[in-house]
Amino acid sequence: MTTTSATTTTPAITLESKLPNVGTTIFTVMSALATQHNAVNLGQGFPDFEGDHRLHQAVANAMFDGHNQYPPMAGLATLRSAIASKVSALYAHHIDAEQVTVTAGATQALLTAMLAVVNAGDEVIVLEPCYDCYIPAIELCGATAVRVALTPGSMQPDFATIAAAMTPRTRALVINSPHNPSGTVWCEADMLALQDLLRGTNIILISDEVYEHMVFDGQAHQSALRYPELAQRSFVVSSFGKTYHVTGWKIGYVVAPPALMAEFRKVHQFNVFTVNTPMQHGLASFMQHTEAYTDLPAFYQAKRDRFRAGLANTNFKLAPCSGTYFQCVDIDGLKVAERDLSEAEFCKWLTAEVGVAAVPLSAFYADGFDQRRIRFCFAKQDATLDLALQRLATL
């Protein structure tokens, strides 16, 4: 007897993406292109040198001393106390360890802050150009990102425009100083204007301060924590990875007043719970070496000056760089740029034909605003910078 089995077709799974506009980041694209063409990678923002061996040894010691199980959810008390002491000393804002949570890097901190306080239907103001994780974090909350452009060219905040963007639905405002990608730094007058603007509102400030120790020319970093009215409404995000040249460790922290921190920890305990134990022990021990961050402005200023001096021998037009480890340049005046190449096209040409990778500023705008400006990272060994400058000297 012959039997016939029915052919069944499994229906394809359909998904509605929570982030339909997110693709491969420009950093991944340019780094892959740099590898393909053996180019000097000044596109992605990471050092090509090691951090302090004393920190590495402290982490190794912690592992061999048996500190390999879960730490407290908010972070080791010793590390949080060391952070609180540092904040109090630097910014004249007294906090205790309960106002600090250790995070799995700044990106997790920013997303967790958003998830803690931003609800569906809310609005969050972001200042463009901005780091690429801000908008997806807002969208994952079911909220709307309200984009306000920094002044083209100078990249300074326009407080009248920010005020015009504020509505009864505005739940939060995200700021970033020192600023990635432009390298600009907010001054005291900016922070006071922001404090005046937010006074009397229920708007929460999310202050991305991961480059806090990279402020040049004798300026002081104007943390939101320096300003009492801002501090009482702020999540302030910092990065050990940026400060100690260990970006791959993905460890940072958030400072916030008690009511905000309580909400932050509710989310934190369910999206990461806690953070790498031996690294926390190592950092707690290493933070006694305060010169590791107090010497950082001079360290990176020397690299900035070396890089700018070399770029002065090219036809790039240098934008000001007051902080971070990023230098922006305008490409107008370069013959190849006059072939109607966009910023992105120019960066690809520069990588493939000159052997130096950069990223276009247009990648930091939702609408791809092209102002003929690109970004280099100078967090590199002097030999790396010199090789890049040798290649760029042909332009």
Buried (B, 14 or more C-beta within 10 A) or exposed (E): EEEEEEEEEEEEEEEEEEEEEEEEBBBEBBBEBBEEBEBBBBBBBBBBEEBBEEBBEBBEBBBEEEBEEEBEBBBBBBBBBBBBBBBBEBBEBEBEBBBBBBBBBBBBBBBBBBBBBBEEEBBBBBBBBBBBBBBBBBBBBEBBBBBBBBEEEEBBBBBEEBEEBBEEEBBBBBBBBBBBBBBBBBBEEBBBBBBEBBEEEEBBBBBBBBBBBBBBEEBEBBBBBBBEBBBEBBBBBBBBBBBBBBBEBBBBBBBBBEEBBEBBBEBBBEEBEBBBBBBBBBBBBBBEBEEBBEEBBEBBBEBBEBBBEBBEEBBBBBBBBBBBBBBBBBBEEBEBBEEEBBBBBBBBBBBBEBBBBBBBBBBBBEEEBBBBBBBBBBBBEEEBBBBBBEBBEEB
